[in-house]
Amino acid sequence: MSIAEQIFEVAKPLPESLALEALHFIEYLSSKNADRAEMSDLTRAQETVMKHVWDNRDDEVWNDVETF
C-alpha cells in the first residue's frame, strides 16, 4: 500500500473538521516543498551568474573572514 493510500485510510474515519485540518496540513507541506525546490533553483542560478564575481584574485581576501 502506498503512503498516499495509507493517508487516505487513516483520514477516512476522521470527522469532517479534522479531515479538513489534515488536508490543510498536507497542502502546507506540499507548498513548503515547492518553495524549497524553487529556492534551490534560484540558488543554483545565482551561483552560475555570480561565479566570476566570487572567484577572482581580488575576492580571495574575503575567503577567511569569520561569519556569525
KEKE-3310 file (N, C-alpha, C; in steps of 0.2 Angstrom, whole numbers, plus 5000, padded with zeros to 4 digits):
npx = (5004:5003:5010:5001:4989:4989:4988:4975:4967:4969:4963:4950:4940:4940:4932:4924:4929:4942:4947:4948:4957:4968:4970:4973:4985:4993:4992:5000:5012:5015:5016:5027:5037:5037:5041:5054:5060:5060:5068:5080:5082:5084:5095:5105:5105:5110:5122:5129:5128:5135:5148:5160:5161:5163:5174:5189:5205:5205:5195:5199:5203:5192:5189:5193:5187:5178:5161:5146)
npy = (4994:5011:5026:5037:5030:5025:5036:5041:5030:5032:5044:5043:5039:5050:5064:5077:5090:5088:5080:5090:5099:5090:5090:5103:5104:5095:5101:5113:5107:5102:5114:5120:5112:5114:5127:5126:5119:5128:5139:5132:5131:5144:5148:5140:5146:5158:5156:5152:5164:5173:5167:5172:5184:5180:5171:5177:5185:5197:5195:5185:5189:5189:5176:5170:5177:5177:5171:5175)
npz = (5000:4996:5002:5000:5000:5012:5020:5016:5021:5034:5036:5032:5043:5050:5058:5049:5051:5057:5046:5037:5042:5042:5028:5025:5032:5024:5012:5015:5018:5005:4998:5005:5001:4987:4988:4993:4983:4973:4978:4979:4965:4961:4969:4963:4950:4954:4958:4947:4939:4947:4949:4942:4949:4962:4962:4960:4960:4967:4976:4985:4998:5006:5009:5021:5031:5046:5049:5056)
capx = (5000:5007:5009:4995:4984:4989:4985:4968:4964:4969:4959:4943:4936:4940:4926:4925:4933:4949:4949:4949:4963:4973:4970:4976:4992:4996:4993:5005:5018:5016:5018:5033:5041:5038:5045:5061:5063:5061:5074:5086:5084:5086:5102:5109:5106:5114:5129:5131:5129:5140:5154:5165:5162:5166:5180:5194:5210:5203:5190:5202:5204:5186:5188:5195:5183:5173:5154:5142)
capy = (5000:5017:5031:5041:5026:5024:5043:5040:5025:5035:5050:5041:5039:5056:5069:5082:5096:5085:5079:5097:5101:5086:5092:5109:5102:5091:5107:5117:5103:5102:5121:5121:5108:5118:5133:5124:5117:5135:5142:5128:5133:5151:5147:5137:5151:5164:5153:5152:5171:5176:5164:5177:5189:5177:5168:5181:5186:5202:5192:5180:5191:5188:5169:5168:5181:5173:5173:5174)
capz = (5000:4995:5008:4999:5001:5020:5022:5014:5025:5041:5036:5031:5048:5054:5057:5043:5054:5057:5039:5033:5046:5039:5021:5025:5033:5018:5007:5018:5017:4998:4996:5008:4997:4981:4989:4994:4976:4969:4981:4976:4958:4961:4972:4958:4945:4956:4958:4940:4937:4951:4949:4940:4954:4968:4961:4957:4964:4972:4981:4989:5005:5010:5010:5028:5036:5050:5048:5063)
cpx = (5005:5006:5003:4989:4983:4986:4977:4964:4964:4964:4952:4938:4936:4934:4928:4930:4941:4951:4951:4956:4969:4975:4974:4984:4996:4997:4999:5012:5020:5019:5025:5038:5043:5042:5053:5064:5064:5067:5080:5088:5087:5094:5107:5110:5110:5121:5133:5133:5135:5147:5160:5166:5165:5173:5185:5199:5208:5199:5193:5203:5198:5185:5189:5191:5178:5166:5151:5135)
cpy = (5006:5022:5035:5037:5025:5031:5043:5036:5028:5040:5048:5041:5045:5060:5074:5087:5094:5083:5085:5099:5097:5088:5098:5108:5099:5097:5111:5113:5103:5109:5123:5118:5111:5124:5132:5122:5124:5138:5139:5130:5140:5152:5145:5142:5157:5162:5154:5159:5174:5173:5168:5182:5186:5174:5172:5183:5192:5200:5188:5182:5190:5180:5167:5172:5176:5176:5172:5172)
cpz = (5000:5001:5007:5001:5009:5023:5021:5019:5032:5041:5035:5037:5052:5053:5052:5045:5054:5050:5036:5036:5043:5032:5021:5027:5028:5013:5009:5017:5009:4996:4999:5004:4990:4982:4990:4987:4972:4972:4979:4969:4957:4964:4966:4952:4947:4956:4952:4938:4941:4952:4947:4945:4960:4968:4957:4962:4969:4978:4986:4996:5009:5011:5017:5033:5039:5049:5055:5062)
residu = (MET:SER:ILE:ALA:GLU:GLN:ILE:PHE:GLU:VAL:ALA:LYS:PRO:LEU:PRO:GLU:SER:LEU:ALA:LEU:GLU:ALA:LEU:HIS:PHE:ILE:GLU:TYR:LEU:SER:SER:LYS:ASN:ALA:ASP:ARG:ALA:GLU:MET:SER:ASP:LEU:THR:ARG:ALA:GLN:GLU:THR:VAL:MET:LYS:HIS:VAL:TRP:ASP:ASN:ARG:ASP:ASP:GLU:VAL:TRP:ASN:ASP:VAL:GLU:THR:PHE)
# end
